């Protein structure tokens, strides 16, 4: 388990404290790294747009839809504009009928997702 603390630049829906701390499955102890498929990974110094479940507690996954409520705020290398990237690295280019419109990341594989 990894404790994650995010500094809040601004809240979009509802009100939150200046920092939000929550626990996620996976992480490293300095020697061993545990990856949990589908669990968001946060990197120090990066910016994120995160949608949390209401009234989450330490025993549940706090992010809405696990990795569906997690977006990295990045910069378009060509235009310098801020963009949103999904957990899979796809760029969000719009929203239509409550669905995200994505531009597939060219470095992602095109094969089917693994099935369990």
PyMOL commands that set and color helices and strands:
alter all, ss='L'
color gray80, all
select strands_A, chain A and resi 2-7+19-24+27-28+33-34+47-50+70-75+82-85+91-96+99-103
alter strands_A, ss='S'
color yellow, strands_A
deselect
rebuild
show_as cartoon
